[in-house]
């Protein structure tokens, strides 16, 4: 159920899904043609920012998709097709999400999969209930705050901490799927595995994106560790777009889990292989144990919700920072009435970056796993607190580095400097009964820890903790602790109308820039009245309380001079969002998929 203190007694009414236009898509079109550029010459930066290796790999032209019965928007055509097939069989949104993500494990191995974790928002239309499933990875029981410190007490370099066993947390994806399916599934568990098994057994077409990411060499582990190297570089040569890639080991894994359930993964033969791989890793052996695997739990948490104009915003609570930060950005902008400005105008983007600075300042100090540290959740989204924070925004001048505020319930602690990578994937789904899923999943860095077990890649999510547990003599909230979940920026969101009907599902990959990608998209739909695809297509602008970054090769570059005149330090670079959104209107469903990746919307 919704938590009344946080969301103003939000009890959405039933969805009214009338037809606007029905689009029929043939699956024979699901091939990986070279994307048509949406702007001239969009290339990957030669000097890729080290914090974000899973870069943009091109822009393609996407148009909004209209439907009335059900809809899925996901990151890869194969995955969208798998989810669509479940919906067409009468499956629930949860059924479709599971089938979709299992295929993503195979076709988008750099981003997410069963070796990683997830945050899932679920809307139960019949019972008017919203819940969240926290499938974030957990640290081993033997982990301490010194996990990533060298003998001299200094933290490891981030990239040195990533590769190998030390960075691997207990994967949470499959446990989340089991719990969600037990409550909301309609199709048999084994049915959900059929598309992924078939693709793994018979092969899928390697996409241009996967080829390009392999060529960028941003994860040294894919060259240092033999199993992943042999898979991605057969015969010593990188996979090429158009080749057929078969993964029979993964097909066997899926068959085993489909038949015997998740116990084989958390307690059985697969758990033993995962633990052995981590503990015996050639690089940085880790602490993960069979007990850690067997005792993993998926909490269902109350969503964090707040009003924005006539809408209600709901997102994931901690251990994610995404829900609170997105809410903060929008509510701090409420006094400025962004609807009066044109999309991505200089004034609007200046105000947006200033609100983002304030949100990131609070995020870096206060947000972490609330099961382990005191997080002032109610204080951070309180109307009076955010109204005062909004007064710090100067419409004429960049504020420079923002300082964290002092929300009610806050404790004195140090700011975090954890690096968060963008190798993530988002899925938005509405089923025929009006149930909805907004789910973001990740293995953290591109190709994760580079440890591969039976055809799937293990995460490196523990490097989302602050590698240094103390700064300036104060503890960092997001420090490592036994069984703790590292802070994330994943921000699956749901938006509700004034009459409490569902308005929007949205989320994105992109590391800590996820927060800005999602907030900007919500503003574009709610304030500027763009459809989801138009909103997603907008050139991206971010500021994580450091530099204002404008998306290379887009009209955002035109903002450089006027923003610099307002005192901004501006950088132009490729940005790697992967937003997938569905809007519910009075006449039907409208879906969008990010042209920066390979996503596809399917509907009926």
C-alpha positions as CSV (number, residue, x, y, z in Angstrom):
1,X,0.0,0.0,0.0
2,X,1.0,3.6,-0.4
3,X,2.5,5.3,2.7
4,X,0.2,8.3,3.4
5,X,2.8,10.5,5.1
6,X,5.0,10.4,2.0
7,X,2.5,10.6,-0.9
8,X,-0.5,12.6,0.3
9,X,-3.0,9.7,0.5
10,X,-2.4,8.7,-3.1
11,X,-5.0,6.0,-4.1
12,X,-5.2,5.9,-7.9
13,X,-8.5,5.1,-9.6
14,X,-8.9,2.5,-12.4
15,X,-7.2,3.1,-15.7
16,X,-9.2,4.2,-18.7
17,X,-7.4,2.8,-21.8
18,X,-9.3,3.8,-25.0
19,X,-7.8,3.3,-28.4
20,X,-6.0,6.2,-30.1
21,X,-4.1,4.4,-32.8
22,X,-3.2,0.7,-32.9
23,X,0.2,-0.1,-34.3
24,X,0.9,-3.6,-35.5
25,X,4.6,-4.5,-35.7
26,X,5.9,-7.5,-37.5
27,X,8.7,-9.3,-35.8
28,X,10.3,-9.9,-39.1
29,X,11.5,-6.3,-38.7
30,X,13.4,-7.1,-35.6
31,X,16.9,-7.0,-37.2
32,X,19.8,-4.8,-36.4
33,X,20.2,-2.4,-39.2
34,X,22.7,0.4,-38.9
35,X,20.9,3.3,-37.1
36,X,19.9,6.3,-39.1
37,X,21.6,9.4,-37.5
38,X,19.2,11.8,-35.9
39,X,21.9,14.5,-35.9
40,X,24.9,14.8,-38.2
41,X,28.0,12.9,-37.2
42,X,27.5,11.7,-33.6
43,X,30.7,10.0,-32.6
44,X,32.0,8.6,-29.4
45,X,34.3,11.0,-27.6
46,X,37.9,10.1,-28.2
47,X,38.6,10.9,-24.6
48,X,35.8,9.1,-22.8
49,X,35.2,10.2,-19.3
50,X,36.5,7.4,-17.1
51,X,33.4,7.4,-14.9
52,X,31.2,6.4,-17.8
53,X,32.6,3.7,-20.1
54,X,29.4,2.4,-21.6
55,X,29.1,5.2,-24.0
56,X,26.6,6.3,-26.5
57,X,26.9,4.3,-29.7
58,X,24.8,6.3,-32.1
59,X,21.4,7.9,-32.4
60,X,18.5,6.5,-34.4
61,X,15.2,8.0,-35.4
62,X,12.4,6.7,-33.2
63,X,8.7,7.7,-33.3
64,X,6.1,7.4,-30.6
65,X,4.1,4.2,-30.6
66,X,0.4,4.2,-29.9
67,X,-1.7,1.3,-28.5
68,X,-4.7,0.5,-26.2
69,X,-4.4,-2.9,-24.7
70,X,-0.9,-3.5,-23.4
71,X,2.6,-2.2,-24.1
72,X,6.3,-2.8,-23.4
73,X,9.3,-0.6,-23.9
74,X,12.7,-2.3,-23.5
75,X,16.3,-2.0,-24.4
76,X,16.7,-4.5,-27.2
77,X,14.3,-5.9,-29.9
78,X,14.8,-9.5,-28.8
79,X,13.9,-8.6,-25.3
80,X,10.9,-6.5,-26.2
81,X,9.7,-9.4,-28.4
82,X,10.0,-11.8,-25.4
83,X,8.0,-9.6,-23.1
84,X,5.4,-8.9,-25.8
85,X,4.9,-12.6,-26.3
86,X,4.1,-13.0,-22.6
87,X,1.6,-10.2,-22.7
88,X,0.0,-11.6,-25.8
89,X,-0.5,-15.0,-24.0
90,X,-2.4,-13.2,-21.3
91,X,0.6,-12.8,-19.0
92,X,0.9,-10.1,-16.3
93,X,3.4,-7.2,-16.4
94,X,5.6,-9.2,-14.0
95,X,5.6,-12.2,-16.4
96,X,6.6,-9.9,-19.2
97,X,9.3,-8.2,-17.2
98,X,10.9,-11.5,-16.2
99,X,10.9,-12.9,-19.8
100,X,12.3,-9.6,-21.0
101,X,15.2,-9.4,-18.5
102,X,16.2,-13.0,-19.1
103,X,16.7,-12.2,-22.7
104,X,18.6,-9.1,-21.9
105,X,21.0,-11.3,-19.8
106,X,21.9,-12.9,-23.1
107,X,21.7,-10.1,-25.7
108,X,22.8,-7.1,-23.6
109,X,25.4,-8.8,-21.3
110,X,27.3,-5.6,-20.7
111,X,24.3,-3.9,-18.9
112,X,22.3,-6.3,-16.8
113,X,21.3,-9.9,-16.1
114,X,20.9,-12.6,-13.6
115,X,24.4,-12.0,-12.2
116,X,23.2,-8.5,-11.1
117,X,20.3,-6.8,-9.3
118,X,17.2,-4.7,-9.8
119,X,14.7,-2.2,-8.5
120,X,11.1,-3.0,-9.4
121,X,8.1,-0.7,-9.0
122,X,4.8,-2.6,-9.3
123,X,1.3,-1.1,-9.7
124,X,-1.6,-3.5,-8.9
125,X,-4.5,-1.9,-10.7
126,X,-7.3,-4.1,-9.2
127,X,-6.3,-3.6,-5.6
128,X,-5.0,0.0,-6.1
129,X,-1.7,-1.0,-4.5
130,X,1.9,0.1,-5.3
131,X,4.9,-1.7,-3.9
132,X,8.6,-1.8,-4.6
133,X,10.9,-4.8,-4.7
134,X,14.4,-4.1,-3.6
135,X,16.6,-6.6,-5.5
136,X,19.8,-4.7,-5.0
137,X,22.9,-6.8,-4.4
138,X,24.2,-7.2,-0.8
139,X,27.8,-7.2,0.5
140,X,29.1,-10.5,1.9
141,X,28.8,-11.1,5.7
142,X,32.6,-11.0,6.0
143,X,32.8,-7.5,4.3
144,X,34.0,-4.6,6.4
145,X,34.4,-0.9,5.8
146,X,38.0,-1.6,4.9
147,X,37.1,-3.8,1.9
148,X,38.6,-1.5,-0.7
149,X,41.4,0.0,1.4
150,X,45.1,-0.8,0.7
151,X,47.5,-1.8,3.4
152,X,48.4,1.9,3.9
153,X,44.8,2.8,4.5
154,X,44.3,4.5,1.2
155,X,41.4,3.4,-1.1
156,X,42.1,1.5,-4.3
157,X,41.7,3.2,-7.6
158,X,38.2,2.6,-8.7
159,X,39.0,0.6,-11.8
160,X,41.4,-1.6,-9.8
161,X,38.6,-2.4,-7.4
162,X,36.2,-3.4,-10.2
163,X,37.7,-6.4,-11.9
164,X,37.6,-9.7,-10.1
165,X,35.9,-11.2,-7.0
166,X,36.1,-8.5,-4.4
167,X,33.5,-6.3,-6.1
168,X,30.8,-9.0,-6.5
169,X,27.7,-8.7,-4.3
170,X,25.0,-11.3,-3.9
171,X,22.9,-11.1,-7.1
172,X,19.3,-10.1,-6.4
173,X,17.5,-10.3,-9.8
174,X,16.2,-13.9,-9.7
175,X,15.1,-13.6,-6.0
176,X,13.2,-10.5,-7.0
177,X,11.5,-12.3,-9.9
178,X,10.5,-15.2,-7.8
179,X,8.9,-13.0,-5.1
180,X,7.1,-10.8,-7.7
181,X,5.9,-13.8,-9.7
182,X,4.6,-15.5,-6.6
183,X,2.4,-12.5,-6.0
184,X,1.6,-11.2,-9.4
185,X,2.5,-13.8,-12.0
186,X,-0.2,-15.4,-14.2
187,X,1.8,-17.6,-16.6
188,X,3.8,-20.7,-15.4
189,X,7.3,-19.9,-14.2
190,X,8.9,-22.2,-16.8
191,X,7.0,-20.4,-19.6
192,X,8.8,-17.2,-18.9
193,X,12.2,-18.8,-19.7
194,X,11.3,-20.2,-23.1
195,X,12.3,-17.2,-25.3
196,X,15.7,-16.8,-23.6
197,X,16.4,-20.6,-23.7
198,X,15.6,-20.7,-27.4
199,X,17.8,-17.7,-28.2
200,X,20.7,-18.9,-26.1
201,X,20.5,-22.4,-27.7
202,X,20.1,-21.3,-31.3
203,X,21.8,-18.0,-31.2
204,X,21.1,-14.3,-31.7
205,X,22.4,-11.6,-34.0
206,X,25.1,-9.5,-32.4
207,X,24.1,-5.9,-32.5
208,X,26.2,-2.9,-33.6
209,X,26.1,-1.6,-30.1
210,X,27.6,-4.7,-28.6
211,X,30.4,-4.7,-31.2
212,X,31.2,-1.1,-30.6
213,X,31.3,-1.4,-26.8
214,X,33.7,-4.3,-27.1
215,X,35.9,-2.2,-29.4
216,X,36.2,0.6,-26.8
217,X,38.2,-1.6,-24.3
218,X,36.9,0.2,-21.2
219,X,36.8,-2.8,-19.0
220,X,40.3,-4.4,-18.7
221,X,38.8,-7.5,-17.2
222,X,37.4,-8.7,-20.5
223,X,40.9,-9.2,-21.7
224,X,42.4,-10.3,-18.4
225,X,40.0,-13.1,-17.5
226,X,39.9,-16.1,-19.9
227,X,36.2,-17.2,-19.8
228,X,34.7,-13.9,-20.7
229,X,37.5,-13.2,-23.2
230,X,36.9,-16.5,-25.0
231,X,33.1,-15.7,-25.2
232,X,33.4,-12.1,-26.4
233,X,36.6,-12.6,-28.4
234,X,36.3,-16.0,-30.1
235,X,39.5,-17.0,-31.8
236,X,41.1,-13.8,-30.5
237,X,38.8,-11.5,-32.5
238,X,36.1,-9.3,-31.2
239,X,32.4,-10.2,-32.0
240,X,31.1,-8.4,-35.0
241,X,27.6,-7.0,-35.7
242,X,25.6,-9.5,-37.7
243,X,27.4,-12.6,-36.4
244,X,25.3,-15.3,-34.6
245,X,26.3,-15.8,-31.0
246,X,25.3,-19.0,-29.2
247,X,25.4,-19.5,-25.4
248,X,24.5,-23.1,-24.6
249,X,25.8,-22.8,-21.0
250,X,23.3,-20.0,-20.3
251,X,20.6,-22.1,-22.0
252,X,21.4,-24.9,-19.6
253,X,21.3,-22.5,-16.6
254,X,17.9,-21.2,-17.7
255,X,16.5,-24.7,-18.1
256,X,17.7,-25.6,-14.6
257,X,16.1,-22.5,-13.0
258,X,12.9,-22.9,-15.1
259,X,12.5,-26.5,-13.9
260,X,13.9,-26.4,-10.3
261,X,13.3,-22.8,-9.3
262,X,15.8,-20.3,-7.9
263,X,17.2,-22.6,-5.2
264,X,19.6,-23.9,-7.8
265,X,21.0,-20.4,-8.1
266,X,21.0,-19.5,-4.4
267,X,21.6,-22.9,-2.7
268,X,22.4,-25.4,-5.4
269,X,24.9,-26.2,-8.1
270,X,24.9,-22.7,-9.5
271,X,25.5,-21.1,-6.1
272,X,28.5,-23.3,-5.7
273,X,29.9,-22.3,-9.0
274,X,29.3,-18.5,-8.3
275,X,31.0,-18.7,-4.9
276,X,33.9,-20.7,-6.3
277,X,34.4,-18.2,-9.1
278,X,34.4,-15.3,-6.7
279,X,36.6,-16.8,-4.0
280,X,39.1,-18.3,-6.5
281,X,39.2,-15.3,-8.8
282,X,42.6,-14.8,-10.5
283,X,42.2,-11.1,-9.7
284,X,41.2,-9.8,-6.2
285,X,39.5,-13.0,-4.8
286,X,36.3,-12.1,-3.0
287,X,34.5,-12.9,0.2
288,X,31.1,-14.2,-1.1
289,X,30.0,-17.4,0.6
290,X,27.3,-20.0,0.2
291,X,25.7,-18.6,3.4
292,X,25.5,-15.2,1.8
293,X,23.8,-16.7,-1.3
294,X,21.3,-18.8,0.7
295,X,20.2,-16.0,3.1
296,X,19.6,-13.3,0.4
297,X,16.2,-11.5,0.9
298,X,14.2,-9.1,-1.2
299,X,12.5,-6.4,0.9
300,X,9.2,-4.9,-0.3
301,X,9.5,-1.3,0.6
302,X,7.0,1.6,0.7
303,X,7.6,3.8,-2.3
304,X,8.8,7.4,-1.8
305,X,6.1,9.7,-3.1
306,X,5.4,13.5,-3.3
307,X,3.3,15.9,-5.2
308,X,4.5,18.0,-8.2
309,X,2.0,20.5,-9.5
310,X,-1.2,18.5,-10.0
311,X,0.7,15.2,-10.2
312,X,2.0,12.7,-7.7
313,X,5.5,11.3,-8.3
314,X,6.5,7.9,-6.9
315,X,9.9,6.2,-6.9
316,X,12.3,3.8,-5.3
317,X,13.3,4.5,-1.7
318,X,16.8,3.9,-0.4
319,X,19.1,2.0,-1.0
320,X,18.4,3.8,-4.2
321,X,19.0,7.6,-4.2
322,X,17.0,7.9,-7.5
323,X,13.5,8.4,-6.2
324,X,14.3,11.0,-3.6
325,X,16.7,12.9,-5.9
326,X,14.2,13.0,-8.8
327,X,11.5,14.3,-6.5
328,X,13.8,16.9,-5.1
329,X,14.8,18.2,-8.5
330,X,11.2,18.6,-9.6
331,X,9.8,20.1,-6.4
332,X,12.6,22.6,-6.1
333,X,11.6,23.8,-9.6
334,X,7.9,24.1,-8.8
335,X,8.2,27.8,-7.9
336,X,9.7,28.6,-11.3
337,X,6.8,27.2,-13.4
338,X,8.9,25.5,-16.1
339,X,5.8,25.2,-18.3
340,X,6.2,28.9,-19.3
341,X,9.6,28.1,-21.0
342,X,10.3,26.3,-24.3
343,X,11.7,22.8,-24.0
344,X,15.5,22.9,-23.3
345,X,15.6,26.7,-23.4
346,X,18.5,28.4,-21.8
347,X,16.5,29.6,-18.8
348,X,14.8,26.2,-18.3
349,X,18.1,24.3,-18.5
350,X,19.9,26.8,-16.2
351,X,17.2,26.3,-13.6
352,X,17.3,22.6,-14.1
353,X,21.0,22.3,-13.5
354,X,20.8,24.4,-10.3
355,X,18.1,22.2,-8.8
356,X,20.1,19.2,-9.8
357,X,23.2,20.6,-8.0
358,X,21.1,20.9,-4.8
359,X,19.7,17.4,-5.1
360,X,23.1,15.8,-5.7
361,X,24.6,17.7,-2.7
362,X,21.9,16.1,-0.5
363,X,22.3,12.7,-2.2
364,X,26.0,12.5,-1.6
365,X,25.7,13.2,2.1
366,X,22.5,11.5,3.3
367,X,21.4,8.7,0.9
368,X,22.4,5.1,1.6
369,X,20.9,1.8,2.7
370,X,18.3,2.8,5.2
371,X,18.5,-0.6,6.9
372,X,22.0,0.4,8.1
373,X,22.1,4.2,8.4
374,X,19.6,6.8,9.4
375,X,18.3,8.4,6.2
376,X,16.0,11.5,6.7
377,X,13.6,10.4,3.9
378,X,10.6,12.5,5.0
379,X,12.8,15.5,5.7
380,X,14.4,15.4,2.3
381,X,11.1,15.6,0.4
382,X,9.3,17.9,2.9
383,X,7.5,20.8,1.2
384,X,9.0,23.4,3.5
385,X,12.5,22.1,3.2
386,X,12.4,22.0,-0.6
387,X,10.8,25.5,-0.7
388,X,13.8,26.8,1.2
389,X,16.3,25.0,-1.0
390,X,14.6,26.4,-4.1
391,X,15.4,29.9,-2.7
392,X,19.1,29.1,-3.3
393,X,18.5,29.0,-7.0
394,X,19.6,32.2,-8.8
395,X,17.8,32.5,-12.2
396,X,20.7,34.6,-13.5
397,X,23.8,32.9,-12.2
398,X,25.3,29.4,-11.6
399,X,25.5,28.8,-7.8
400,X,28.8,26.8,-8.1
401,X,29.2,23.8,-5.9
402,X,26.0,23.4,-3.8
403,X,26.2,22.4,-0.2
404,X,24.0,19.7,1.4
405,X,21.1,21.1,3.4
406,X,19.9,20.2,6.9
407,X,16.6,18.4,6.5
408,X,14.7,17.3,9.6
409,X,16.2,14.1,11.0
410,X,19.6,14.5,9.4
411,X,22.8,13.4,11.2
412,X,26.2,14.9,10.8
413,X,28.2,12.8,8.3
414,X,30.7,13.1,5.4
415,X,30.0,13.5,1.7
416,X,30.4,10.4,-0.5
417,X,32.5,10.3,-3.6
418,X,31.5,6.9,-4.9
419,X,31.6,6.4,-8.7
420,X,28.6,4.7,-10.3
421,X,28.8,3.3,-13.8
422,X,26.0,3.4,-16.4
423,X,25.8,-0.2,-17.4
424,X,22.1,-0.6,-16.7
425,X,18.8,-1.3,-18.5
426,X,15.2,-0.1,-17.9
427,X,11.9,-1.7,-18.8
428,X,8.4,-0.1,-18.7
429,X,5.4,-2.4,-19.1
430,X,1.6,-2.1,-18.8
431,X,-0.4,-5.3,-19.2
432,X,-4.0,-5.8,-20.4
433,X,-5.4,-5.5,-16.8
434,X,-3.7,-2.1,-16.2
435,X,-1.0,-3.5,-14.0
436,X,2.3,-1.8,-14.5
437,X,6.0,-2.3,-14.0
438,X,8.8,0.3,-14.0
439,X,12.0,-1.7,-13.5
440,X,15.7,-0.8,-13.7
441,X,18.4,-3.5,-13.6
442,X,22.2,-3.4,-13.6
443,X,25.5,-5.2,-13.2
444,X,27.1,-1.8,-12.7
445,X,30.2,-1.4,-14.8
446,X,30.1,-2.4,-18.5
447,X,30.6,-6.2,-18.4
448,X,30.5,-6.0,-14.6
449,X,33.3,-7.6,-12.6
450,X,34.3,-9.5,-15.8
451,X,33.8,-12.8,-13.9
452,X,31.7,-15.1,-16.0
453,X,29.9,-18.2,-14.6
454,X,28.1,-20.6,-16.9
455,X,27.4,-18.0,-19.6
456,X,26.4,-15.0,-17.5
457,X,28.5,-12.1,-16.0
458,X,28.7,-11.3,-12.3
459,X,28.2,-7.8,-11.1
460,X,30.7,-5.4,-9.5
461,X,28.1,-3.5,-7.5
462,X,30.1,-3.3,-4.3
463,X,32.2,-0.6,-6.0
464,X,29.0,1.6,-5.7
465,X,29.9,1.9,-2.0
466,X,32.3,4.7,-1.1
467,X,35.7,3.0,-1.3
468,X,36.9,5.3,1.5
469,X,34.7,4.8,4.6
470,X,35.7,8.1,6.3
471,X,36.3,11.6,5.0
472,X,37.6,14.4,7.1
473,X,37.2,12.3,10.2
474,X,33.5,11.6,9.6
475,X,31.9,8.4,8.5
476,X,30.4,8.2,5.0
477,X,26.8,6.9,5.0
478,X,27.4,4.8,1.9
479,X,30.3,2.9,3.3
480,X,30.8,-0.8,3.1
481,X,29.2,-3.0,5.8
482,X,28.3,-6.7,6.0
483,X,25.0,-7.5,4.2
484,X,24.5,-3.9,3.3
485,X,23.2,-2.7,-0.1
486,X,25.3,-0.2,-1.9
487,X,23.6,3.1,-2.8
488,X,22.3,3.4,-6.4
489,X,21.1,6.1,-8.7
490,X,18.6,3.8,-10.5
491,X,15.3,5.7,-10.7
492,X,12.4,3.7,-11.9
493,X,9.4,6.1,-11.5
494,X,5.6,6.2,-11.7
495,X,3.6,9.4,-12.1
496,X,-0.1,9.7,-11.2
497,X,-2.7,12.3,-12.3
498,X,-4.7,14.5,-10.0
499,X,-7.6,12.0,-10.2
500,X,-5.1,9.4,-9.0
501,X,-5.0,7.5,-12.3
502,X,-1.7,6.3,-13.7
503,X,0.0,8.8,-15.9
504,X,3.5,7.7,-16.7
505,X,6.2,4.9,-16.3
506,X,9.8,6.0,-16.9
507,X,13.3,5.1,-16.1
508,X,16.8,5.0,-17.6
509,X,20.3,3.6,-17.4
510,X,23.2,6.1,-17.2
511,X,25.1,5.8,-13.9
512,X,24.5,8.7,-11.6
513,X,23.3,10.8,-14.6
514,X,20.1,8.6,-14.5
515,X,18.7,11.1,-12.0
516,X,18.9,13.9,-14.5
517,X,17.8,11.9,-17.5
518,X,14.7,10.8,-15.7
519,X,13.9,14.2,-14.2
520,X,14.3,16.0,-17.5
521,X,12.0,13.5,-19.3
522,X,9.3,13.9,-16.6
523,X,9.5,17.7,-17.0
524,X,9.3,17.4,-20.7
525,X,6.1,15.3,-20.5
526,X,4.4,17.1,-17.6
527,X,5.4,20.7,-18.2
528,X,6.1,20.9,-21.9
529,X,3.4,18.5,-22.9
530,X,5.6,16.4,-25.2
531,X,4.8,12.8,-25.9
532,X,7.2,10.2,-24.4
533,X,9.3,9.8,-27.6
534,X,9.6,13.6,-28.1
535,X,10.7,13.9,-24.4
536,X,13.2,11.1,-24.7
537,X,14.6,12.5,-27.9
538,X,15.4,15.9,-26.3
539,X,19.1,16.6,-26.1
540,X,20.4,15.7,-22.6
541,X,21.7,18.2,-20.1
542,X,23.2,17.2,-16.8
543,X,24.9,18.6,-13.7
544,X,25.9,16.4,-10.8
545,X,27.0,19.4,-8.7
546,X,30.2,19.7,-10.7
547,X,30.1,20.5,-14.5
548,X,27.1,21.3,-16.7
549,X,27.3,18.7,-19.5
550,X,25.7,19.1,-22.8
551,X,25.0,16.3,-25.2
552,X,27.5,16.3,-28.1
553,X,26.1,16.5,-31.7
554,X,22.8,17.9,-30.6
555,X,21.1,21.3,-30.3
556,X,22.2,21.3,-26.7
557,X,25.6,22.5,-27.9
558,X,23.9,25.9,-28.7
559,X,23.4,26.4,-24.9
560,X,27.1,26.5,-24.2
561,X,27.8,30.2,-24.7
562,X,24.6,31.5,-22.9
563,X,25.2,29.1,-20.0
564,X,28.8,30.1,-19.7
565,X,27.6,33.7,-19.6
566,X,25.7,32.7,-16.5
567,X,28.8,31.3,-14.9
568,X,28.6,27.6,-15.8
569,X,31.6,25.5,-16.4
570,X,30.4,23.7,-19.5
571,X,31.5,20.4,-21.1
572,X,30.2,18.9,-24.3
573,X,30.3,15.1,-24.5
574,X,28.4,12.0,-25.5
575,X,25.6,11.1,-23.1
576,X,24.4,7.6,-22.7
577,X,20.8,7.6,-21.6
578,X,18.5,4.6,-22.4
579,X,15.1,5.9,-21.4
580,X,12.0,3.7,-21.8
581,X,8.7,5.3,-21.1
582,X,4.9,4.7,-21.4
583,X,2.3,7.4,-21.0
584,X,-1.3,6.5,-20.2
585,X,-3.8,9.0,-21.8
586,X,-7.6,9.2,-21.9
587,X,-7.4,7.6,-25.4
588,X,-4.8,5.0,-24.9
589,X,-1.1,4.2,-24.4
590,X,1.9,6.1,-25.9
591,X,5.3,4.6,-25.7
592,X,8.9,5.8,-26.4
593,X,12.3,4.2,-26.5
594,X,15.7,6.0,-26.4
595,X,17.2,6.5,-29.9
596,X,20.7,6.4,-28.2
597,X,20.4,2.6,-27.7
598,X,18.6,-0.3,-29.4
599,X,15.2,-0.1,-27.6
600,X,11.9,-1.0,-29.1
601,X,8.2,-0.4,-28.1
602,X,5.7,-3.1,-28.9
603,X,2.0,-2.9,-28.3
604,X,-1.5,-4.1,-29.0
